[in-house]
Amino acid sequence: MQFNKCSRCGCFFVNSGDVCPNCQPKDNFEMDKLKNFLEETDTKYSMENISYSTGISMKNLNRYLAKDGFANYKPNITL
C-alpha cells in the first residue's frame, strides 16, 4: 500500500490519484467548470482572469491544465 497526500486538502489517503476520495467530486466539478469556460471563450485569457472568472484557485488551475485532457485548450491561455 502506498500513502498519497491529497493535492486539495493535504490529508493522507490510500488510493491512486492526486486527490482523496472526499475531494474527488470537487475536482471533477471544477474541471468541468474549467472546460466549459474554455470552450465558450474565443479570446485568450490569463491564468489570473480564468481564476477570477471561474472561482478556481491558481493552484488547482495549474494542476488541471497539466493533465492531458486540457492540452487542446492551452493555446487560449496566456501565462
Sequence and secondary structure as in RCSB ss.txt:
>XXXX:A:sequence
MQFNKCSRCGCFFVNSGDVCPNCQPKDNFEMDKLKNFLEETDTKYSMENISYSTGISMKNLNRYLAKDGFANYKP
NITL
>XXXX:A:secstr
  EEE TTT  EEESSSSS TTTHHHHHHHHHHHHHHHHH  S EEHHHHHHHH   HHHHHHHHTSGGGGGGGG
GEE 
